[in-house]
Amino acid sequence: MIVIGTIELKFTNGKGTFCCPQCEQERTYRQRTRRLFLTVYFIPLIPLQTLGDFIECTTCRGTFPVESATLTADQLHARKRQVAGELIRRALVAVVAADNVVTDEELEVVCDFAHRNEQPHITREQLLHETTAIRYAELDALGYLRHVASQLTKLEQETLVYHAFLAATAAGDLSPTRQTLLAHLPAAIGMPEARFREIVSRAVNHN
């Protein structure tokens, strides 16, 4: 019986230097191609199709889109700030939607954050649509905040906490659901309670 299958192989087809998004320093990279082969008795014989190219940092072994090779350090940092801003904005929407009551004041806080963080296209109508989608999906807000925080720097996590409190209290007193959410937030994201209280105090006193 002939044993036929497929296997994916990777080939290096170029090298260079770039600002690695993971190392955040100048590094060398290999440009690689993923290709699918037909195998006979587990031996790759016939190339079937190209699955795509990527670059691999030779230091951290992280893999990135090919276009990452052309980004300057400033462009890389700008892109990372944009991604962090979008993650925080989505987390704020989850906070607002947590108790199923969404007000104009709360949407204004999230919208203002988005506009201050290179998201000028965000509107209240879009935010309202997102809160509705979250409620229907019955999203675990605390779990989502934990997931978002794991992708942020410490400073970005503090930004998240600061604006989460502003959004949660924009319409007045905290609802029981939001009180519970904020009470569990520092432990969920690994932030010391003392630092959490400092950030909340600063948010309370903001003008």
C-alpha positions in Angstrom: 0.0 0.0 0.0 1.4 3.4 -1.0 1.3 6.0 1.8 0.5 9.4 0.5 0.1 12.6 2.5 1.1 16.2 2.8 3.6 18.2 4.8 4.4 21.9 5.3 8.0 22.9 4.9 9.7 26.3 5.5 12.5 27.7 3.3 14.7 30.7 3.8 14.8 33.0 0.8 16.3 36.2 2.2 18.0 37.9 5.1 18.3 41.4 6.5 18.1 43.7 9.5 15.0 45.2 11.1 13.6 46.7 14.3 12.1 43.6 15.9 8.6 44.2 17.3 9.3 41.8 20.1 12.9 42.7 21.0 12.3 46.4 20.2 15.9 46.6 19.0 17.8 46.3 15.7 18.0 42.6 14.9 18.8 40.3 11.9 16.0 38.4 10.3 15.4 35.6 7.9 12.6 35.9 5.3 11.0 32.5 5.0 8.4 30.8 2.8 5.8 28.2 3.9 5.1 25.6 1.2 2.9 22.5 1.1 4.4 19.3 -0.4 2.9 16.0 -1.4 4.6 13.2 0.4 5.0 9.5 -0.6 6.0 7.3 2.3 6.5 10.5 4.3 9.1 11.8 1.8 8.2 15.3 0.4 8.3 15.0 -3.4 5.9 17.3 -5.2 5.4 21.0 -4.2 1.7 21.8 -4.2 1.2 25.4 -3.2 2.9 28.4 -1.5 1.2 29.2 1.9 2.8 32.5 2.4 5.9 34.4 3.5 7.0 35.8 6.9 10.1 37.0 8.6 11.7 35.5 11.7 13.9 37.3 14.2 17.1 35.3 14.6 17.4 36.5 18.3 13.9 35.9 19.8 12.6 33.6 17.0 9.4 35.7 16.8 7.6 35.6 13.5 6.1 38.7 11.8 4.5 39.8 8.6 6.9 40.6 5.8 6.1 44.3 5.9 7.5 44.5 9.4 11.0 44.4 7.8 10.4 47.9 6.4 9.2 49.6 9.6 11.4 52.1 11.3 11.5 52.2 15.1 9.2 55.2 15.2 6.7 53.5 12.9 6.8 50.4 15.0 6.2 52.3 18.2 3.4 54.2 16.6 1.7 51.0 15.4 2.1 49.4 18.8 0.5 52.5 20.4 -2.4 52.2 18.0 -2.9 48.5 18.7 -2.8 49.2 22.5 -5.3 52.1 22.1 -7.7 49.8 20.2 -7.4 47.1 22.8 -8.1 49.5 25.7 -11.1 51.1 23.8 -12.6 47.6 23.4 -12.0 46.9 27.1 -13.8 50.1 28.0 -16.8 49.1 25.9 -16.9 45.8 27.9 -16.9 47.8 31.2 -19.7 50.1 29.9 -21.8 47.1 28.8 -21.2 45.0 32.0 -24.4 46.0 33.8 -26.6 46.2 30.6 -27.2 49.9 31.1 -25.4 52.3 28.7 -25.7 56.0 29.0 -24.6 58.9 26.8 -22.1 60.0 29.4 -20.4 56.6 29.4 -20.2 56.5 25.6 -18.7 60.0 25.7 -15.8 58.9 27.9 -15.0 56.0 25.6 -15.4 58.1 22.5 -13.1 60.8 23.9 -10.5 58.2 24.8 -10.7 56.8 21.2 -10.3 60.2 19.6 -7.3 61.0 21.8 -5.7 57.8 20.8 -5.7 57.9 17.0 -9.1 56.5 16.5 -11.0 59.5 15.0 -13.4 57.3 13.1 -15.0 55.9 16.3 -18.6 57.3 16.8 -21.1 56.9 19.6 -23.3 54.9 17.3 -20.5 52.4 16.7 -19.8 52.1 20.4 -23.5 51.6 21.1 -23.5 48.8 18.5 -20.5 47.2 20.2 -22.1 47.3 23.6 -25.2 45.7 22.2 -23.1 42.9 20.6 -21.3 42.3 23.9 -24.6 42.0 25.8 -26.0 39.5 23.3 -22.8 37.5 23.4 -22.9 37.5 27.3 -19.2 38.4 27.4 -17.3 37.7 30.6 -16.1 41.3 31.1 -13.5 40.5 33.8 -12.1 37.7 31.7 -11.9 40.0 28.7 -10.1 42.7 30.7 -7.6 40.1 31.9 -7.0 39.0 28.3 -6.5 42.6 27.1 -4.2 43.5 30.0 -2.0 40.5 29.2 -1.2 42.2 25.9 -0.4 45.6 27.4 2.6 47.2 29.1 2.4 48.2 32.8 1.8 51.8 31.8 -0.9 50.8 29.3 -2.6 48.7 32.0 -2.7 51.8 34.3 -4.2 53.7 31.4 -6.9 51.0 31.1 -7.7 51.1 34.9 -7.9 54.9 34.9 -10.3 55.1 32.0 -12.2 52.1 33.1 -13.1 53.9 36.3 -14.0 57.0 34.5 -16.3 55.1 32.1 -17.9 53.1 34.9 -18.7 56.2 37.0 -19.5 58.6 34.1 -23.3 58.5 34.8 -23.0 58.8 38.6 -22.7 56.1 41.3 -21.3 52.7 40.5 -23.8 49.9 39.9 -23.3 46.7 41.9 -22.1 44.9 38.8 -19.5 47.5 38.0 -18.4 47.6 41.7 -17.7 43.9 41.6 -15.9 44.2 38.3 -13.6 47.0 39.5 -13.0 45.3 42.9 -11.7 42.1 41.1 -9.8 44.0 38.4 -6.4 44.5 40.1 -6.1 40.8 41.0 -7.2 39.8 37.5 -4.5 41.9 35.8 -1.8 41.4 38.4 -1.8 45.0 39.6 -0.9 45.8 43.3 -3.9 47.0 45.3 -2.0 50.1 46.4 -1.2 51.1 42.9 -4.8 50.4 41.8 -6.1 52.7 44.6 -3.6 55.5 43.5 -4.9 55.4 40.0 -8.6 55.3 41.0 -7.9 58.3 43.4 -6.4 60.2 40.5 -9.4 59.4 38.3 -11.8 60.5 41.0 -10.0 63.9 41.2 -9.6 64.5 37.5 -11.2 67.6 36.0 
